[in-house]
Amino acid sequence: MSKSAPDQINKITVLDLPIVQDQPKEVRKKKPSWLRVKLPIGEKYKHVRKLVDTYNLNTICQSGNCPNMGECWGEGTATFMILGNVCTRSCSFCAVKTGRPPEYDEDEPLRVAEAIFKMEVKHAVITSVNRDELKDRGAEIWYQTVREVKTLSPQTTIETLIPDVKGNWEALARMISGGQEVVSHNMETVGSLYRKVRPQAKYDRSLEQIKRTKEFGKRTKSGIMVGLGETHDEMFKSMDDLVENGCDVLTIGQYLQPTKMHIEVAEFIHPDIFAMYKEEGLKRGFDYVESGPLVRSSYHAERHL
């Protein structure tokens, strides 16, 4: 495996620049009341946290700064992230670290399965970073993880939220053939914003991945963030594109800027608009639409079966 490339540091010296007085401070949009969440507390939350730490596991709940972590962990559920916590992509919305990942852990599938078994999870959600440097995009670890979970917890249903395989359809087939019931791949945003939000992805390629997953016989799912500058018509177009390519379930949630280094929120979408999007999605043919300001891909995932 390739090792991490050294960071490039550019040193700039600025001399004799005029001092500008009274510059306005950066003003960040204030979150509305409907985006407030409770702090994580409770014994179940502590139990999940202990298991995650004990088995040295990664969760998208932590890496992605998910606002629902307190609620979900408090109910004894978590979304496990395999293949490390360093992604080869540099999406402008995502809080997961970007870089050259280290070698993957071949024992990870069993550790994930043991944690799910001990948590007595009825419906498990598993996701991963992008591993574009791997020839199989990490498909074998994906397959082994699902098989280990099914071996230890045969009654547990599984949703896998998989990354873009960059058109490696052989890898896709291996990735989704372990026995999981739901396969999700997020579009994340509308087509016109891909270059800005997902510069290393392609809108049509993600649609084809969902189509091929459906043809494989899986229940399919995708997610879109709003508040990035998209229009209603663009959202409706993305909904139609997803339905035409075999997507069964859609999640829609508010984009929240994880740090100042990430793309800014263009707009905080009112809950009434989320309700409208849900109604429109069901009209357009989705089996199930989860739409709300705090909705994330794995939120209430057990309902999406």
Sequence and secondary structure as in RCSB ss.txt:
>XXXX:A:sequence
MSKSAPDQINKITVLDLPIVQDQPKEVRKKKPSWLRVKLPIGEKYKHVRKLVDTYNLNTICQSGNCPNMGECWGE
GTATFMILGNVCTRSCSFCAVKTGRPPEYDEDEPLRVAEAIFKMEVKHAVITSVNRDELKDRGAEIWYQTVREVK
TLSPQTTIETLIPDVKGNWEALARMISGGQEVVSHNMETVGSLYRKVRPQAKYDRSLEQIKRTKEFGKRTKSGIM
VGLGETHDEMFKSMDDLVENGCDVLTIGQYLQPTKMHIEVAEFIHPDIFAMYKEEGLKRGFDYVESGPLVRSSYH
AERHL
>XXXX:A:secstr
               S     S          GGG      SHHHHHHHHHHHHTT EEHHHHTT TTHHHHHHT
T  EEEES SEES   TT  SEES      TTHHHHHHHHHHHHT SEEEEEE   TTSTTTTHHHHHHHHHHHH
HH TT EEEEE    TT HHHHHHHT S  SEEE   BS GGGHHHH TT  HHHHHHHHHHHHHTT EEEEEEE
ESSS  HHHHHHHHHHHHHTT  EEEEEE    STTS        HHHHHHHHHHHHHHT SEEEESTT  TTTT
GGGG 
